[in-house]
């Protein structure tokens, strides 16, 4: 049993609350060590209450894990699969302890984050290391390479973009706003996040047969207004495009792999309202989710990490990401002292 040297597979994600009672504890976990007062978290909690206090992310991860199991079986792989989160049940530390108790020695890890940044990459490494450090003789965990430039991630995104464009009756010349989570400028300055997003957006547009303008915009910023974050903000950009006479646009959540809260609220609720107010027809494309090409790609990466394939495809100018990030990659941000 297993895939090469791996006897188990770990799907590692961000996590989300399951009920209203979970929301504030979850948000405190997410912001631990940042000195964010409950008054500010309450504003975010109200967004979750619009959806009954339950984030869709856990159900989406269950669906992805099911799809991964089906893909593994179709390739003849028999391997135990597990799921863990950074910020809510099942916590990754508990999952690592479960792996150990069941006798697993070597796990391959898939992370539900495609791009490189501290919060989207290195922090997952740190949480894995911390969880393993708390479990004596913990299994060896090997994370697959960052996959933002993989042909099947970008190809799946392009297929979904083209399908939604055609279903909405929009032209290939329609402008595309490729949206991603904003970061503090201090964090963005120490990683390749913006560069990766800009290159990925251009590739997706080309693959989808789009001939109009495209740009990367940002959403979901948090923190005090005095701290500068990446711009342009998507809602502000929608209003600017309306002032320039634009009446239709596509919004593609490039920076996300599932339709979780930051897609459902920030895009489908807030940005949709901004577009309606501005008189723009906004069409939002799906995330890759459980798209067959995306699921197949993830298992390709598992086989790659196991030494069962060596093709390492990439569409970026820099080529495929290394299996292990260097020690200077996406460093932890320096936070102001309270």
Protein Blocks (a to p, Z undefined) as FASTA:
>chain_A
ZZhjbfbdcdddebpafbfklmmmmmmmmmgonlpafklmmmmmmmmmmnoopafklmmm
mmmmmmmmmmmmmnopacddddddfkbccdfklmmmmmmmnopabdcdddfbfbdcfklm
mmmmmmmmmmmmmpghiacddddddfklgmklmmmmmmmmmmmmmmnopafklccddddd
dddfklmmmccklmmmmmmmmmmmmmnopabdcddddehiecjfklccddddfklmmmmm
mmnopabdcdddfkbcbdcfklmmmmmmmmmmmmmmnopacdddddfklafklmmmmmmm
mmmmnopacklpafbfnopadfbdcfkgopacddddZZ
